[in-house]
Amino acid sequence: MRIATILLNYNSAADCKKCIGYLQLQEGIEQEIIVVDNCSRKEDKESVESFCKATGATFIANDRNSGYNAGNNVGLRYAAEHGYEYALIANPDMEFPQKDYIHKLLQPMIENKDIVVCGSDIVGVDGRHQSPMYRDGNWRDSWGWLTGLFKKQKADTYDFIDNYSTSHYCAKVCGCCLAVRMSFIESIGFFDEYPMLYCEEAILAKQVERAGKKIYYTTEAQAVHAHINSKKGDPARRFKQWRRSRLYFIDKYSGDTIFGQFLSKLSISIYIAISLFINKLKQ
């Protein structure tokens, strides 16, 4: 089976090179590793480009950083032009100890043509499972964070994570690593490029739902998301990006009434204000 594996690099040379090392050990597939550099610093870009040349990976330099989905679309369009039936989207900080990870991830899609997105069990450095995810609800669900403030956090996962212990059709999978069917990606005009960051999974899930297709979560494949939250940077800047993407999702994909959209947006404003206040208290 042929698959294009797409890594989007943005000033993550060390992680990217480590991830390529894992991917090159994958067995049972015919794989082309495609690294899209999203306008990184010169030294970071040159480091990754040199590594790609040495290891046989394809390197594509993006002339601007237009966001996560737009950057991945560069790789997806390359995959479409070269006739790939499947593509794997993976963050550079993913690790794949399982050498038949991709082979097992693709099996549900090969067996059922209605499955257009497939995700695996993913565990973070904190030991928590990050996939699959619950369906994004309506405006009432947007206020769920209120009860979350008084809830004790789970040790093994997050409140928005669905049952991770069994394979099943699901509403949404974690965007840090997922396989997609290229015919579906082409049919929707590739990923929605409005979000710079955040809400990519929610948007893709709605696109799959509207097309009458399916998302599947498999426990047969497991990977590690070696992401460290403390490296995310300024929380105010991140909340600004998340707010922009979430408002877009509410307007275009939520399906709520105008009043429902207003209440969802009000919830976002209050949630961000409280979160930033709590963050300041912790400093």
N, C-alpha and C positions, 0 to 999 in steps of 0.2 A: 504494500500500500504506500502511495506517495503522499507526502504531507509537507507543506511549507510551515516552518516554525519561525515565528516573528518575535523578535526582541526589540523593544523600543528603548534606546539608550538616551539618557539625559544626565550627563555628568555622573555616570555610575560605572565607570570603566572597570573597576575591580570586581563589582558584582556581575557585570556583563560577561567578563572573561571567565569567571567562575561558572556561570550558568552555561556558557557554551561548552565548557569542559564536561559538565554533567550530560548535556544533550548529545554530545558526540559518542557517549557510551550507550545510547539507546539502541535496542535490538529489535529485529522483526519488522522494521519499517525502512522505506526509502525516503530520506529526509534532506531537505535543503534548509539550512539555518540562515535566516535573513535578519541582519541587524540594521535597523533604521536609526540613524543618529539624529536626534531632534534638536539640532543646533546647539550642541554642547560647547563647553570651553575648548579652545584649540588643542590644548595638551590632552584633554580627555578624549576628544574625537580622534586625534591622531593615534593615541594608544590603542583604542578599539579597532580602528581601521587597520593598523599594523597587525594586530592579533588575528583579525579576520583573514587577512591575506595569508598569514602563516598557517592557519588551520583550515582554510578552504571554505569559510563562511562567506556569504554574500553581504557586502556592505553598501548601504545606500545613505548618502548624506542629504538630510533635509535642510533647505536653506533658511528655515525659520521654525521657531517652536510655536506651533499653533494648537498644541494641546495633545492629550492622550489619544483620543479617538482619531484625530486628524493624522497624527504621526503613525498610528497603526494602519490607517488606510493606505499609506504609502506602500507598506509591505503587502497589504491585502490586494492592492491593484497589481502589484508585481506578481503575486500568486495567481491572480485571475489571468493575466497575460500569458503566464507559463503553464496554464492548463491544470492547476492543482485542484483536486476535488475537496480537499480538507486543508484547514490551516489551524495551527496552534498559536494562540496569543499568550505570551508569558512575560511577566515582569522580570527584569534582570536579577532581582533578588530571590528568584525561585531556585530551589534545589530539588534534584530528582534522584534520590538514592535507589529507586526502583528502576532497573534497567529496561524493563518492558512497560514502563509507564505509558508512553504514547500509544503503544500497541493496544494496551488494555483500555485506554481512554476512548479509542476510536471504535472499539467493538460494538457498543450499542448503536452508534450511528451507521455502521455498516449493515447491521441486522435490521434496522428500522429507518426507512428513508424519511419518515416524518420528524425524526429527531434532527434538529438543525444546530443545536448547541448542546455540548456535553461538558460537564465539570466533574472534578474528582474530589475526594477527601483532601483537604488542605489544612495543615496544622502550622500555627505560628510559633515563634520562638518562646512565647509564653505558655505553650502547650494547649492553646484553645483552638477548636475547630472553626474554620472560617467559611464553610460551605456545607450544604446549600442554604439559600436564604428564603424567608417567607415572601409572599407576594406583597407588593406595595398596595396598601389599602386606600380607603377614601379619606376625606377630611377628618372623620372621627378618629381614625388610626393615627393621624398626624400629631395628635395630642398624647400619644402613648408614652412619650418621654416623661410626662408628669408622674406617672406611677413608677417609672424607672428610677426616679430620683430617690425613692424610698425602698427600692428593691435591692436585696443583696445580690451582687454579681455572681453568676455561675462560675465554677472553677474550670469547667471543660469547654465552655463556649460562650456566645453572646446572646442577648435576648432576641435578636433578629435572625438567629440561625435556626433552621428547620432540623428535622431528624437526620443526623449525620451517620447513624449506625447502620442504615440499610440503603441499598440502591433503589431509586424510585424516580418517577417523573416529578418534576418540581417546578416552582414558579420562577426561580432565579438562582444563578450560581455566581460564585465569587469571580470578579473580573481579573484578578491577578494571574489566573491561569485557566484557560478554557479552550475547547476545540469548537470550530465552527464549520458548517457545510458551505462551501464557496458559492454554490448555486443560490442559496438563500441570501448570503451577504450581497451578491450581485443584484438579486431581485429587489432588495430594499435600498439600493444605491449606496452600499457600504455603510459604515458606522456614521451615526449622526455627529457632525463635527462642531455643533454649537458649544457643548461643554468643554471647557479648558481642562477641567478635572472634575471628578465626582459625578455620581448618578449614571455612569455609563451602563452599569448592570441593570438598573431600573428601566432605562430607556430600551435597551436590547430586549429585556423580558417582555415589555409591552409590544415591541415590534413582532416578536415571535408569537405572542398571544393573538394579535390582530391578524396575522397571516394564517392562523389555524394550525400552526406547527407546534413542536414540543421541545422542551428542555429536559435533559436527563442528568441525574447525579449518580455516579458510580463509586462504590467503595472498593472496587477491585484495583483502582489506581490511587496511590497516595503520594503527595508531594509536600515539601516544606516551604513555607513562606518566611524567609529569613529577614523579615522587615522589623525595624526598630522604631517605635513610635516617637522616641525622643529626637529622632533625626528629621522629623517632618518640617521643622522650621516654625516661623511665626504663626501662632494660632489664629490671630486676627486676620491675617492674610488668607489662611486656609479656610476660615469660616466665610470670608468674602467670596471665595471661589465656590464653596459648597452652596452658599445662598443663591448665587447666580445660576448654577446648574439646577438646583432644586426648584426655583421659581419657573425656570423653563420647562422642567418636567411637569409641574403642576398645570401650566398653561396648555401644553401641547399633548401630554400623554395621560394625565390623571383621569380624564373623563368626568370630573366633578362639575357640578353646576357653578355658576359664577359666585354664588354665595359660599359654596363649599370651597372653592379656590381661595376666596378671601379669608376664610377661617384657617385654611392650611398655611397661607402666607403669614397670617398673624401668629400662628404657632411657631413658625420658623424664627420670626423676629424676637419673640419672647425667649425661645430656647437659646438662641445665639447670645442674647444679652446676659442671661443667667450663666451660661457656660463660660463666657469671657470674664464675668465677675468672679466665678469660682476659681478660674485659672489665675487671676490676679492675687487672690487670697493665698494660693499655694506658693506663689513666688517669694 
